[in-house]
Amino acid sequence: MMFGGQSPWHASRTFSGPRGCRFDRLQALNPTQRMQFEAGVTEYYEWNNEMMQCSGVSASRHILEPRGLLLPHYNNAPSLMYIAQGRGFIGTVFPGCPETFQSFQQPSEQEPEPEQEQFPMGGESWRQQRTRDEHQKVHRFKQGDIIALPAGVTYWCYNDGDVAMVSVQVYDASNTANQLVPWERRFFLAGRHQRPQRMYQYETEQQTLEPGQLRGNSVFTGFDTQMLAEALGVNIELARQLQSQNDPRGEMVFVKQGLQMLMPTRSQEMQQQEFEESMPGLQQYGEGMWGPYNTTNGLDEMFCTMKIRSNIDCPSQADYFNQRGSRVAIVNSQKLPIMNIVQMSAARVVLQKNMMITPYWHMNCHSLMYVTGGQGRVQVVNHRGQTVFDGQMRQGQILLIPQNFAVLKRASPNQMFHWVSFNTNHNAMISQMVGKNSVFRAMPLQVLMHSYRLSMEQARVLKFRRQHEMTILGPMFQMRSTE
């Protein structure tokens, strides 16, 4: 339902972190804790770092082995997930949406049905139903996909490939969709899970976590078993099994025979994806319906069928591209309307050797940079003109770049440099300092002359030297590299 002409899913960002946040010194972070489960690993970046606390952003990396299932759970904060390697399925559960994937099977003599079990709640037995299974839409993902996950929406992942699936997930706990605590928290519907000790620094001192020990339980564990059995219409034994009290597998479990479910064939999905990519207008259809000034009547069908993913690795999807092969691809609410709900966006940047991104600043968001490969130099400058970060970044590292801080990035002379930026606004805006779309190009020459004490000729060089380049800058060979 819509209240006051605005979707209840629509959220803005108001939390600004603890008072006194200054971002005087930024750090490139590596994962600090590693949690091992039956079918994979979760790595956490240090949330206690001051810059992460001030921004309200946190990050983790998941490694899910083939035939591994990440158990169903939901989060208190919206998030974006980037698939760095592999492929698989993700299922999301949106309350109120129908189970549109259905399969029917008539019982046959060759496949006799199991004996009917009597449950205390009565009603039509499952044996009398002709439906074999029905569920909400399941989405296939592949390397390079950005997946948007709203706060409170249950989801699960399965790796049906031959290699480990690696994903990076960034949460924005400062989004007003989160009214719980100013950091990410996960609620599991199955299994037992493990959380890093640092996550509990704001909780009671008695709560500690020893390495390798499973302390977290599913939400079903806290219910009285008898009441839970009655609510579900099952017997006590099954209710106890749902509570997973003796399950040592953790958050990721193996599906030995592979996950069987109703899905379109891979060829059918590829044809549909190619059609959608050739018709970009389809991705924007319904975009305005989530804005604050639009109204709909009840739960609109577009909400239940909304796309949750977009691929930003494909060169053909680049928004900026140059002849040397460097490119920038952006996914925001204009391309993927669900970004209006999660209030986040992302960008994928690939720089060839010695190429640069024009100096810029984000006008309306923080940005978390995750390096997917190669090496490059990054400099960040604050409002006092002080360098708060100047260093080489490598694969697997993250860096939080605060709103309005000026940034300069350059690929190594010997390696490419590529990364994904996760932004805390559904339509992140940047202001460029150099190039065709820069602040210098927009200013009169006289303003540049008097601002920097330049001659007319110097002001012209400053304004027009890079006039044919936008966003991506080629090397100026007469300049010596300082790297």
Disulfide bonds with the S-S distance in Angstrom:
Cys21-Cys54 2.10
Cys97-Cys304 2.17
